[in-house]
Amino acid sequence: MTRLAISSEKQSAYFQTLVRIVEEIGPRGSMQSGLKSLLRTLCENHGYKRALLTIFDPETNSLKLTVTVGSQRYSEVSYQPGQGVTGQVMDSGESVIVPVQKDDPHFLNLAFGRTKEEMSKLGFICVPVRHADDNNQTEVLGTLSVDVPAGTQEELEADCNFLQVVASLVAKEVASLQEEMAMQRHLLAQGMTQEPHDSSDDTFSHPNIIAASKPMRMVLQQVSQVGPSRATVLLRGESGTGKELLAEAIHSVSPRKNKPLIKLNCAALPAELIESELFGHVKGAFTGAVSSKKGLFELADGGTLFLDEIGELSLEAQAKLLRAIQEREIQRIGSEQTIRVDARLITATNRSLEQMLEDGTLREDLFYRINVFPIFIPPLRERRLDILPLAEHFMQRFSEEYKKDVKRISTPAIDMLQQYHWPGNVRELGNCMERAVLICDEEVIRTYHLPPSLQTAESSATDTNLSFGESVARFEQELLVDALKKARGNMLQAARDLKASYRIINYKVKKYHLDPKKFAVGKSRKRS
């Protein structure tokens, strides 16, 4: 720091301000309001016209005006590194003194709309805010600037030296505010904070369903629309896509959620037993009917009845089911007495009901009765963004169940999972991860832990012809993925864990086309 002849009055003002900063700065409330109070103190004690703090946003690679004092014409702007005086300070890490604003071509006057008269009377001092990490590596987090009355070079240099001390005192608070801003963005990406409401996107979320992909979010939106009604729902999709879980979700958001949800897989029973299961029977109705029995419609009275594999019902059972839907009454087998029932019906199938209509194996009137609100659940190969969070969910679940210490999935294994076509959908993925956890004898699931069905030439990622640089890049990418998983997508935390700067991690994330948001959902779900 240059030794300058400073008046005792000015020295006293500097000292008093620094003492106040030391006393006030810290976790006494909102960091942003605390820093604003600090800037106000600078203006009041030292005659600065304005004071402003910019913080670097690694995600947008720009400086954002975050805290300001002293302007009624403030408008939100940002600076790229190297743009204007503020951008130059960020880029170089060196302080800049502008004796007269209007005389400096690099002074852009973007933020405050200063008049030409003001700019002819004001100077500008901008200093970097540096922060050292645990390895004593220094990183520029942003800038501290003031509009100062034009004065002598000696006076401006004294103010500059003073502001450098102030910047060093508040660096830790600025780092925390930068982290808080990143965390808010991270939480927003997980849907854990409120955005301004957009009526065009009333997406429903369910704690038991993982839906990172757009197709599944659309499915959940349909669930939110039909759930509160009593409309009959038809769930359509391939085997293993999660139709039963969707039925549970619909029931859970309906007015019937405190009443029973009764389930029946129509393909699991012989045709001659389906009617007895659905409608019940009286004692002696047939051989083996030693006592009367309530049917599932009666058991689901006031609640919901879920019939999976509806296409497996015989034509005779279809006729009786149609009557139960239309009349809301049933007859037990062997009885002529009718019983009123109020059960909401949800059905599901993986068959082509349209083909069954053509073949005459499905009643047309029943089809129109159950097809009131159809929901098509896409296969897993059409919603690949769901694969990684689902795989991590299963990994965690089976690690706990089998008391294994498996913590992550390697990048090549992730690539293999995402490239596989998953004919068995989510059910197959769950079985795959259960096997991988069982045979894994380390903390990482690797490609050779996955089933042979996934070990194809194009998905195994075991190219032995990789150059040294390519191998290093692949290892670096795997480290990044591991850190982002552990930090649940929070790049600031990942940078700390890897003992690297936030800017380096942000650069590497973009280099390898990683999306931190997709790592934010895996650990916040309970089951798939």
Secondary structure, DSSP 8 states (H G I E B T S, - for coil): -------HHHHHHHHHHHHHHHHH-SSSS-HHHHHHHHHHHHHHHH--SEEEEEEEETTTTEEEEEEEES-SS----EE-TTSHHHHHHHHH---EEESSGGG-TT----SS---HHHHHHEEEEEEEEEEE-TT--EEEEEEEEEEEE---HHHHHHHHHHHHHHHHHHHHHHHHHHHHHHHHHHHHHTT-S-----TT------TT----SHHHHHHHHHHHHHTTS---EEEE--TTS-HHHHHHHHHHTSTTTTS-EEEEETTSS-HHHHHHHHHEE-TTSSTT--S-EE-HHHHTTTSEEEEESGGGS-HHHHHHHHHHHHHSEEE-BT---EEE---EEEEEESS-HHHHHHHTSS-HHHHHHH-SEEEE---GGG-GGGHHHHHHHHHHHHHHHTT----EE-HHHHHHHHHS--TTHHHHHHHHHHHHHHH--SSEE-GGGS-GGG--TTTS---TT--HHHHHHHHHHHHHHHHHHHTTT-HHHHHHHTT--HHHHHHHHHHTT--GGGGSSGGG-S--
